[in-house]
Amino acid sequence: DAYFLDRLLTAGIVEARGCERFGLVAVALPAGSLKELYRDLARSEVRHQELYIDFARAYFAEDVIEPRLEELLEVEARVMAQLPIRAALY
């Protein structure tokens, strides 16, 4: 059960990050079809994120999901903070 929950939540996190990245690209692009493509991709990633979280809710109680999701997000934040390339991006 724990492995299954982690897979669903991790997939949701991955989709959320995809949404963020595609959205940033869309904002940086000039008006046009490429900008619209990246906006559409960002919207699609939001739907995928919601889908994985909804799957988790179908199998697990909210009081199980939320603490684990927070824990995974904290781990992600620690990993991101340690990446040497992170400083070069900002």
C-alpha positions in Angstrom: 0.0 0.0 0.0 2.7 2.5 0.9 4.6 1.9 -2.4 1.4 2.3 -4.4 0.6 5.6 -2.6 4.1 6.9 -3.1 3.9 6.0 -6.8 0.6 7.9 -7.2 1.8 10.9 -5.2 5.2 11.1 -6.9 3.5 10.9 -10.3 1.3 13.8 -9.2 4.3 15.8 -8.2 6.1 15.1 -11.5 3.0 16.3 -13.4 2.8 19.5 -11.2 6.5 20.3 -12.0 5.8 19.7 -15.7 2.9 22.2 -15.5 5.2 24.7 -13.9 7.9 24.3 -16.5 5.6 24.4 -19.5 3.9 27.4 -18.0 7.2 29.3 -17.7 8.1 28.5 -21.3 4.7 29.7 -22.4 5.1 33.0 -20.6 8.5 33.6 -22.2 7.3 32.9 -25.7 5.9 35.6 -28.0 2.2 35.3 -29.0 1.5 32.6 -31.5 1.0 28.9 -32.0 4.1 27.8 -30.1 3.0 29.8 -27.0 -0.5 28.2 -27.3 1.1 24.8 -27.5 3.0 25.3 -24.3 -0.1 26.7 -22.5 -2.1 23.6 -23.6 0.7 21.4 -22.4 0.7 23.1 -19.0 -3.1 22.7 -18.7 -2.7 19.0 -19.6 -0.2 18.5 -16.9 -2.6 20.1 -14.4 -5.2 17.5 -15.4 -2.7 14.7 -15.0 -1.7 15.9 -11.6 -5.3 16.0 -10.5 -5.8 12.5 -12.0 -3.0 11.0 -9.9 -4.2 12.7 -6.7 -7.8 11.5 -7.4 -6.5 8.0 -7.9 -4.8 8.2 -4.5 -8.1 9.4 -3.0 -9.9 6.5 -4.5 -7.7 4.1 -2.6 -6.6 6.0 0.5 -8.1 8.3 3.1 -7.2 12.0 3.0 -5.6 11.7 6.4 -3.1 9.2 4.9 -2.5 11.1 1.7 -1.9 14.6 3.0 0.9 13.9 5.4 2.7 11.7 2.9 2.3 14.2 0.2 3.8 16.9 2.4 6.7 14.6 3.3 7.4 13.9 -0.4 7.3 17.6 -1.2 9.8 18.3 1.7 12.1 15.7 0.3 11.8 17.2 -3.2 12.6 20.7 -1.8 15.7 19.4 0.0 16.9 17.6 -3.1 16.3 20.7 -5.3 18.2 22.9 -2.7 21.2 20.7 -3.0 21.4 20.7 -6.8 24.4 22.7 -8.0 22.6 23.8 -11.2 19.8 25.4 -9.2 21.9 28.5 -8.5 22.7 28.9 -12.2 19.0 29.0 -13.1 18.2 32.1 -11.0 
